[in-house]
Amino acid sequence: MVEVRYFAAIADAVGKSSELLDFPSGSTIADLRTTLTATYGPDLDPMLKVCAYLVGDELTRDGSTPLPGRIDVLPPFAGG
């Protein structure tokens, strides 16, 4: 099981702040994006492509990154 935590606009788009998803061993961030798009609809895909994914203490956008036990999905943030 992977705990997926959503923040800001992505949390609004999926309608929740977190969920547990079951992935087979060896799954990647690309697999996560595919699953989320299939679950929540194709309109989510463009947002997922620009999100950063927090794996441990490292931010990545690399789809080949293996899924950890917990991952944070972070859309681009604007600040001032």
C-alpha positions, 0 to 999 in steps of 0.5 A: 500500500502507498499513502498518497497525500495531496496538496493545494489544487491537486487536493481540490481536484481529487476531493481529498487530502490523502488516500491509500492505494495498492500498487505492485512491487516495482511501481513508479511515479508514472504508474501513480499518474496513470492510476490517478488519471484513470480514477479521477479523469483525463482532466487531471493528467495535465496537472499531474504532469507539472506536479512535483512528487516528494519522495522522502526528502527529495522532490522529483518529477521523474516518472521512473522513480519507484513509489515509496510507502508514502508520496506527496503530490505537490502542484506548482505553488505561486508565492509572493 
